[in-house]
């Protein structure tokens, strides 16, 4: 496993809710990233973001890590959830809320 893949694995393991995105939570650089930030904020749980625009190796590496070709990418409890459309559909159906409910809301 490459250093980049190990770094991604560690980020996923260390953060209960993690979003690889373009930009930051306060300043998303694309509409899809903004959409997922808004969804996660609506869940009311702490989350960490990784700005893939700051590191080309992370940007490409996360696509290999998940076998998913696009950014943003949402992970909850170490599990890859999906991108913007999947996160939105899961939020609309209540499935995303079920993944996070019953867990203490602590900062990572």
Helices and strands as residue ranges (DSSP letters): H 3-14, E 17-21, H 31-43, E 48-51, G 52-54, H 56-66, E 73-76, E 79-82, H 84-93, H 95-100
